Amino acid sequence: MQKIVPYVSPWSSSPELDAMRAEVRRFVAAEVVPHQARWRKQQCVDREVWTKAGALGVLCADIPEAYGGSGGTFAHQAIFFEELMYGNDTAMNVAVHAIAAHYILNQGTEAQKKSFLPRMATGELIGAIGMTEPGAGSDLQGIRTTARLEGDHYVVDGAKTFISNGSLADLIVLVVRTSDDPGAKGISLLLVETRGAEGYRVGKNLEKLGQHGQDTCELFFENVKVPAANLLGGQPGRGFAQLMNELPYERVIVAIGAVCAMELAVRITTEYVKERRAFGKTLFELQNTRFVLAESKTTTTIARTFLDRCIQALEGGTCDTVLASMAKYWTSDMQCKVIDDCLQLFGGYGYMAEYPIAQMYADARVQRIYAGANEIMKELIARSL
């Protein structure tokens, strides 16, 4: 039989990136994986893991050195996302932190970049994004949280929900209304530092179907004063455009998580069925098992090659809204299908929480919802036809 040469993603094949991946893999094995069960019980990660990741230089790996980052490309940041998922971790939400940093890098003033990004790179500030409200999810134009200008500061009133990194967040990129203009015209983004902010309150961690180790909270703002200098970019009413510009970055990150989860599911399921016996054979010797895994491997390989194209496009500045939407919707749909098919091969054990495949099944479902529901992704794609 001809030897199969493993596929290597073209964006990740360099001695420098290989060395970084090995270092990150050791970090995940030592500082993340051993604590996962405890994090799920306490519903958040330890703050110390953030500062340790900051010391390693992976929290803002693709932020320029001039702003405290590691000066790498998106490939450097993607490696950290991949290795966390290969470690089956959905608790440490570095993705949201990195996305928040990119709002500041790409949309912020020079003073905002110099003030916030170095502290985000070290883990001193943990970032979050405050978009979703009880009455506004994918429809961002329905935002009702307000920020009224009074002298040299804004006064914020409102509430946000389903906020990842919510209880740990030191810095929130907050979507607010700064005027009564209808629709998108009145939307702005404020950089809210939460430490010591009067009128700011974090609700309890929300009970979720999956991703139990990740803190997801409601946030409340009652006459919270924010310096006017913290208006992202310095001009009101630009928030919706800023959101649209940064969403491709976010959606490619969702696709990275989806593809890596598929790859992990196929690997651990293949290992399991080669050991588990039924009817006098290993499960792998049964035709149905082999066909299911063949289909899952094929889907995963297609997803990987498409994802690699998207990563290269993002690095090259050519990943537009349509391409990112296709990546986000299709890979997250396939993630749910592949993991469900793999879980079935575990039989009753697949339904037991102690088995990683069960956790992966529960963790996967939200991928089709956040960063814009998949139905919204299809509408964005259809508009381009």
C-alpha positions in Angstrom: 0.0 0.0 0.0 1.3 3.4 -0.9 2.5 5.5 2.0 0.2 8.5 2.6 2.0 11.8 3.0 0.3 13.9 5.7 -1.1 17.2 4.5 0.6 20.2 5.9 -1.2 23.6 5.9 0.8 25.9 3.6 0.5 28.9 6.0 2.0 27.0 8.9 5.0 25.3 7.3 8.1 27.1 8.4 10.8 26.3 11.0 9.8 29.4 13.1 6.1 28.4 13.2 6.9 24.7 13.9 9.0 25.8 16.9 6.2 28.1 18.1 3.7 25.3 17.7 5.8 22.9 19.8 6.2 25.6 22.5 2.5 26.4 22.5 1.6 22.7 22.6 3.7 22.3 25.8 2.0 25.3 27.3 -1.5 23.8 26.7 -0.4 20.4 28.0 1.0 21.9 31.2 -1.1 24.9 31.9 -4.5 24.2 30.4 -5.4 20.5 30.0 -4.7 19.6 33.7 -7.2 22.2 35.0 -10.1 21.7 32.6 -12.3 19.7 35.0 -11.8 22.3 37.7 -12.5 25.2 35.3 -15.8 23.6 34.3 -16.9 23.4 37.9 -15.9 27.0 38.7 -17.2 28.2 35.3 -14.2 30.2 34.5 -10.5 29.8 34.0 -7.8 31.0 36.5 -6.6 34.5 35.8 -3.0 33.2 36.2 -3.3 31.3 33.0 -3.7 34.6 31.1 -0.6 36.1 32.6 1.3 33.0 31.8 0.1 33.0 28.2 1.1 36.7 28.1 4.6 35.9 29.2 4.8 33.3 26.4 3.9 36.0 23.9 0.8 34.3 22.5 -2.1 36.5 23.6 -1.5 39.2 21.0 0.9 37.3 18.7 -0.2 39.2 15.6 -0.1 42.6 17.2 2.9 44.8 16.2 5.8 45.0 18.7 5.3 48.8 18.8 2.1 48.2 20.7 3.4 45.4 23.0 2.5 42.5 20.8 4.8 39.8 19.4 4.9 41.2 15.9 3.8 38.1 14.1 1.3 37.4 11.5 -2.2 35.9 11.8 -0.5 32.5 11.3 1.2 32.9 14.7 -2.1 33.7 16.4 -3.9 30.9 14.6 -1.4 28.3 16.0 -2.5 29.2 19.6 -6.2 28.9 18.6 -5.5 25.5 17.0 -3.5 24.1 19.9 -6.1 25.1 22.4 -8.8 23.2 20.4 -6.5 20.2 19.9 -6.3 20.2 23.7 -10.1 20.1 23.6 -10.3 23.4 25.5 -13.1 25.9 25.0 -12.7 27.5 28.4 -9.9 30.0 27.8 -11.4 32.3 25.3 -8.3 33.8 23.7 -10.3 34.3 20.5 -12.5 37.0 22.0 -9.5 38.6 23.6 -7.6 38.7 20.2 -10.7 40.0 18.4 -11.1 42.9 20.9 -7.4 43.7 20.5 -7.9 43.9 16.7 -10.7 46.3 17.1 -8.3 48.6 18.9 -5.4 48.0 16.5 -7.4 48.6 13.3 -10.0 51.1 14.5 -8.5 52.8 17.4 -6.6 56.1 17.8 -2.8 56.0 18.3 -3.3 56.9 22.0 -5.8 54.0 22.4 -3.4 51.5 20.8 -0.6 52.6 23.1 -2.7 52.6 26.2 -4.6 49.3 25.9 -2.7 46.9 23.6 0.5 46.4 25.7 -1.6 45.5 28.7 -3.7 43.1 26.7 -0.5 41.4 25.4 0.7 40.7 28.9 -2.7 39.5 30.2 -3.0 42.4 32.6 -6.2 43.3 30.7 -8.5 40.5 29.6 -10.7 41.6 26.7 -14.3 41.0 26.0 -16.8 42.3 23.4 -20.2 43.6 24.5 -22.5 43.2 21.6 -25.5 41.0 22.3 -28.4 42.3 24.4 -31.6 40.6 25.6 -33.4 42.1 22.7 -30.7 42.3 20.1 -28.5 39.4 18.9 -27.5 39.1 15.2 -29.5 42.3 14.5 -26.9 44.7 15.8 -29.1 47.7 14.7 -31.4 46.8 17.5 -28.9 47.8 20.2 -30.5 49.8 23.0 -27.6 50.4 25.5 -26.9 54.1 25.4 -23.9 56.4 26.0 -24.6 60.1 26.4 -21.9 62.6 26.3 -21.5 64.8 29.4 -18.5 67.0 29.2 -15.3 64.9 29.0 -17.0 61.5 29.5 -19.8 59.3 28.4 -22.5 58.0 30.7 -23.5 54.4 29.9 -26.8 52.8 30.7 -28.0 49.4 29.6 -27.4 45.6 29.7 -25.5 43.0 27.7 -25.9 39.2 27.7 -24.1 36.1 26.6 -20.7 37.9 27.1 -17.7 35.6 26.8 -14.9 36.4 29.3 -17.7 38.4 31.1 -16.6 37.9 34.7 -12.9 38.2 34.1 -13.1 41.1 31.6 -11.0 44.2 32.4 -11.6 45.9 29.1 -14.9 45.7 27.1 -15.3 46.8 23.5 -18.9 47.9 24.1 -21.5 48.5 21.4 -23.6 51.5 22.4 -26.0 54.1 20.9 -24.4 57.6 21.1 -27.3 59.3 19.3 -31.0 58.9 18.5 -30.2 58.4 14.8 -32.1 55.3 13.5 -30.5 52.0 12.6 -26.8 51.8 12.3 -26.2 55.6 12.2 -26.3 56.0 16.0 -24.0 53.1 16.9 -20.5 53.6 18.4 -17.9 51.5 20.2 -16.6 52.4 23.6 -13.6 51.0 25.4 -14.8 50.4 28.9 -12.3 49.6 31.7 -14.2 47.7 34.3 -11.9 47.9 37.4 -13.4 50.2 39.9 -16.1 51.5 37.5 -19.0 52.7 39.5 -22.4 51.4 38.3 -20.9 48.5 36.5 -22.1 45.1 37.6 -21.4 41.5 36.5 -24.3 39.0 36.7 -23.8 35.4 37.6 -22.2 33.0 35.1 -24.9 31.7 32.8 -25.7 28.0 32.8 -25.0 26.8 29.2 -25.5 23.6 27.2 -21.7 23.4 26.7 -18.4 25.3 27.1 -18.9 25.1 30.9 -15.4 26.3 31.7 -15.9 29.6 29.9 -17.3 32.5 31.9 -20.4 33.8 30.0 -22.3 36.5 31.8 -24.8 39.3 31.8 -23.3 42.7 32.2 -25.2 45.7 33.6 -24.4 49.4 33.2 -26.0 52.1 35.4 -24.7 55.6 34.9 -21.2 54.2 34.2 -18.8 57.0 33.4 -16.3 56.3 30.5 -13.7 58.9 29.4 -14.7 60.5 26.0 -11.2 59.6 24.9 -12.2 55.9 25.0 -14.6 56.3 22.1 -13.0 53.9 19.6 -11.5 55.8 16.8 -12.5 59.1 18.3 -15.6 59.7 16.1 -19.2 58.8 17.1 -21.5 56.9 14.8 -18.8 54.8 13.2 -19.5 51.7 15.3 -21.5 49.7 12.8 -18.8 50.2 10.1 -16.1 49.2 12.6 -18.0 46.0 13.5 -18.4 45.1 9.8 -14.7 45.6 9.1 -13.6 43.3 11.9 -16.2 40.5 11.6 -14.2 38.6 8.9 -11.3 38.2 11.4 -13.8 36.8 14.0 -15.5 34.4 11.6 -12.3 32.9 10.4 -11.4 32.2 14.0 -14.7 30.4 14.5 -13.9 28.3 11.4 -10.4 27.5 12.9 -12.1 26.1 16.0 -14.6 24.1 13.9 -12.0 22.5 11.7 -9.7 21.6 14.6 -12.6 20.1 16.5 -13.4 17.9 13.6 -9.8 16.8 13.3 -9.7 16.0 17.0 -13.0 14.1 16.8 -11.9 11.9 13.9 -8.6 11.1 15.6 -10.0 10.1 19.0 -12.9 8.2 17.4 -10.5 6.2 15.2 -8.4 5.4 18.2 -11.5 4.3 20.1 -13.1 2.0 17.5 -9.8 0.3 16.9 -9.8 -0.8 20.5 -13.5 -1.4 21.2 -14.8 -4.8 20.3 -18.3 -6.0 19.4 -19.6 -9.2 17.7 -16.1 -10.7 17.9 -14.4 -7.8 16.0 -13.1 -4.4 16.6 -15.6 -1.7 15.7 -13.2 -0.5 13.1 -13.5 -3.9 11.2 -17.3 -3.3 10.8 -18.1 -1.7 7.4 -20.5 0.9 8.8 -17.8 2.2 11.2 -15.3 2.4 8.3 -17.7 4.2 6.1 -18.7 6.8 8.7 -15.1 7.6 9.4 -14.3 7.7 5.7 -17.0 10.3 5.3 -15.9 12.3 8.4 -12.3 12.2 7.3 -13.2 13.5 3.8 -15.4 16.3 5.1 -12.7 17.3 7.6 -10.0 17.3 4.8 -12.2 19.5 2.6 -12.8 21.8 5.5 -9.1 22.1 6.3 -8.1 23.0 2.8 -10.9 25.7 2.6 -9.9 27.0 6.0 -6.2 27.3 4.8 -7.3 29.3 1.9 -9.3 31.7 4.2 -6.3 32.0 6.6 -4.0 32.9 3.7 -6.6 35.4 2.4 -6.9 37.0 5.9 -3.1 37.3 6.1 -3.0 38.8 2.6 -5.9 41.3 3.3 -8.3 39.7 0.8 -10.6 37.8 3.1 -13.9 39.7 2.6 -17.3 39.3 4.3 -18.6 36.7 1.9 -15.6 34.4 2.1 -15.5 34.6 5.9 -19.3 34.0 6.1 -19.0 30.9 4.0 -16.2 29.7 6.2 -18.0 30.3 9.4 -21.4 28.8 8.4 -20.2 25.7 6.6 -17.4 24.6 8.9 -19.6 25.1 12.0 -22.4 23.1 10.4 -19.9 20.4 9.5 -18.4 20.4 12.9 -21.7 19.5 14.4 -22.3 16.8 11.9 -18.9 15.2 12.1 -18.9 15.2 15.9 -22.4 13.8 16.0 -21.4 11.0 13.6 -18.3 10.3 15.7 -20.3 10.3 19.0 -22.6 7.6 17.5 -19.7 5.3 17.1 -19.0 5.5 20.9 -22.5 4.1 21.6 -23.7 4.7 25.1 -20.3 5.8 26.2 -20.6 8.8 23.8 -23.4 10.1 26.0 -21.3 10.0 29.1 -19.9 13.4 30.2 -16.5 11.9 31.1 -15.8 11.1 27.5 -14.3 14.0 25.5 -16.6 13.4 22.5 -19.6 14.2 24.7 -18.1 17.4 25.8 -17.2 18.3 22.2 -20.8 17.6 21.1 -22.2 20.1 23.7 -19.5 22.6 23.0 -20.0 22.6 19.3 -23.6 23.7 19.1 -23.0 27.4 19.8 -20.6 27.7 16.9 -23.6 27.9 14.6 -25.0 30.8 16.6 -22.4 33.3 17.7 -20.3 35.6 15.5 -23.6 35.9 13.5 -26.1 33.1 13.2 -25.5 30.8 10.2 -28.8 32.0 8.7 -27.3 35.5 8.7 -24.2 34.1 7.0 -26.3 32.6 4.2 -28.1 35.9 3.7 -24.8 37.8 3.4 -23.5 35.2 0.9 -26.8 35.4 -1.1 -26.5 39.2 -1.4 -23.3 38.7 -3.3 -24.8 36.5 -6.0 
